[in-house]
């Protein structure tokens, strides 16, 4: 069993994000899903971005960091797009992180330090023609090139939030493969814990 802190994307803590968390729970993991938007969800990325700009990206990220304070540090930090900002910062700066799952986004490692922490495995997932992920692909490739235990998975297509079953961008085939890879990532961490 692993403990995962999963941060939602800019459309909020949607049914699709909760469904993904539930799949991890069904596999035996404990999953926390902090709601940075206080129950608000949005029909489009643009509406979610407008809300985030108005609320302030900094204060929203601080809310995500604060949510982790009540959870033990030796967890896997996961984020979908907007939520990657918080998950990646915690994985890089909070001692004891077990791993990181950066889905639909990846920031340059220099945003939060000099290098990715040694011994913290990481997966990055995105669509190869997603215009949002295109901005992050260079950072993701640099992370993989410089880090042992880092993997980058590209899926065909341009949908951004493709693993959220409650949104029109949902791609069932890619989402199933992403989930399979995430569960495979969590399994060795679980085995390591038993030893």
C-alpha positions in Angstrom: 0.0 0.0 0.0 1.2 3.5 -0.9 -0.2 6.8 0.3 -0.8 9.2 -2.6 -1.7 12.9 -2.5 -3.4 13.8 -5.8 -3.9 17.4 -6.9 -6.7 18.2 -9.4 -6.5 20.1 -12.6 -7.8 23.6 -13.4 -11.4 22.4 -14.0 -11.5 21.4 -10.3 -12.0 18.2 -8.4 -14.2 16.7 -11.0 -15.9 13.3 -11.0 -13.2 12.1 -13.4 -10.4 13.0 -11.0 -12.3 11.3 -8.1 -12.8 8.3 -10.3 -9.1 8.0 -11.0 -8.4 8.3 -7.3 -10.9 5.6 -6.6 -9.1 3.3 -9.1 -5.9 3.7 -7.1 -7.9 3.0 -3.9 -9.3 -0.2 -5.4 -5.7 -1.3 -6.0 -5.1 -0.9 -2.3 -3.6 2.6 -2.0 -4.6 5.4 0.3 -5.4 8.5 -1.8 -5.9 12.0 -0.6 -7.6 14.5 -3.0 -7.3 18.0 -1.6 -9.9 20.4 -3.2 -8.1 23.6 -3.9 -11.2 25.2 -5.4 -13.6 24.6 -2.5 -16.0 22.5 -4.4 -16.1 24.5 -7.6 -15.7 22.7 -10.9 -15.7 24.3 -14.4 -17.0 23.1 -17.8 -13.9 24.3 -19.7 -10.2 24.8 -19.1 -10.7 28.5 -20.0 -13.3 28.9 -17.2 -11.1 27.2 -14.8 -8.1 29.3 -15.8 -10.2 32.5 -15.3 -11.1 31.4 -11.8 -7.5 30.5 -11.0 -6.2 33.9 -12.2 -8.9 35.7 -10.2 -8.2 33.6 -7.0 -4.4 33.9 -7.6 -2.1 31.0 -8.7 0.1 31.7 -5.7 -2.6 31.5 -3.0 -4.1 28.3 -4.7 -0.7 26.6 -4.7 -0.2 27.6 -1.0 -3.5 26.0 -0.2 -2.2 22.8 -1.8 1.1 22.9 0.1 -0.9 23.5 3.3 -3.1 20.5 2.7 0.0 18.3 2.6 1.2 19.4 6.0 -1.4 17.3 7.7 -0.2 14.2 5.8 2.9 12.2 6.6 5.9 13.2 4.3 6.7 9.7 2.9 4.0 9.7 0.2 3.7 9.8 -3.6 2.8 13.3 -4.9 0.6 13.3 -8.0 -0.9 16.1 -10.0 -3.0 16.6 -13.0 -1.9 19.7 -15.1 -2.5 22.7 -12.8 -2.0 20.3 -9.8 1.5 19.4 -11.0 2.7 22.7 -9.7 2.0 21.6 -6.2 2.9 18.0 -6.6 6.2 18.7 -8.2 7.1 21.3 -5.6 6.4 18.9 -2.8 8.3 16.0 -4.4 11.3 18.2 -4.9 11.3 20.1 -1.6 9.6 17.9 1.1 12.1 15.4 2.5 10.8 11.8 2.4 8.8 11.9 -0.8 8.4 8.3 -2.2 7.7 9.4 -5.8 6.0 11.8 -8.1 3.4 11.4 -10.9 3.3 14.5 -13.1 0.3 14.1 -15.5 -0.3 16.5 -18.4 2.4 18.9 -17.2 6.0 19.2 -16.0 7.9 22.3 -14.8 11.6 22.8 -15.1 13.4 21.3 -12.1 15.0 24.7 -11.5 11.6 26.1 -10.4 12.0 24.3 -7.1 15.8 23.6 -6.7 19.0 22.7 -8.3 18.2 19.1 -9.2 15.6 16.4 -8.8 16.0 14.7 -5.4 18.0 11.5 -5.5 16.1 8.3 -5.0 12.7 9.8 -5.8 11.2 8.1 -8.9 9.0 10.1 -11.2 6.7 9.5 -14.2 5.6 12.2 -16.6 2.6 11.6 -18.9 1.2 13.7 -21.8 -0.2 13.6 -25.3 2.4 14.1 -28.0 0.3 16.8 -29.9 -1.3 18.5 -26.8 -0.5 22.2 -27.2 -0.6 22.7 -23.4 1.9 19.9 -22.9 4.1 21.0 -25.8 5.2 23.9 -23.5 6.4 21.4 -20.9 7.9 18.7 -23.1 11.4 20.1 -23.0 11.3 20.3 -19.2 10.0 16.7 -19.1 12.7 15.4 -21.4 15.4 17.3 -19.4 14.1 15.7 -16.2 14.3 12.2 -17.7 17.7 12.8 -19.2 19.2 14.0 -15.9 17.4 11.7 -13.4 17.6 8.0 -12.6 14.2 6.5 -12.1 12.5 9.1 -14.3 10.1 8.1 -17.1 8.3 10.1 -19.8 5.3 8.5 -21.5 3.8 10.2 -24.6 0.4 9.2 -26.0 -0.9 9.9 -29.5 -3.3 12.8 -29.8 -3.9 16.3 -28.7 -6.4 16.1 -25.8 -5.1 17.7 -22.6 -7.1 16.2 -19.7 -7.4 12.8 -21.5 -7.6 10.6 -18.4 -10.6 12.5 -16.8 -13.6 10.3 -17.6 -16.0 13.1 -16.8 -14.7 15.5 -19.6 -15.1 15.5 -23.4 -11.3 15.2 -23.8 -11.5 11.7 -22.3 -9.5 9.1 -24.2 -10.4 5.7 -22.8 -7.6 3.8 -24.4 -4.9 6.3 -23.4 -6.4 6.7 -19.9 -6.4 2.9 -19.4 -2.7 2.7 -20.4 -1.9 5.7 -18.1 -3.6 4.0 -15.2 -1.8 0.7 -15.9 1.5 2.6 -15.9 0.7 4.5 -12.7 -0.2 1.3 -10.9 3.0 -0.4 -12.1 4.9 2.6 -10.8 3.3 2.3 -7.4 3.8 -1.5 -7.1 7.6 -1.5 -6.6 7.3 1.3 -4.1 4.8 -0.9 -2.3 7.1 -4.0 -2.5 10.0 -1.8 -1.2 7.9 -0.9 1.8 7.3 -4.5 2.7 11.0 -5.4 2.7 
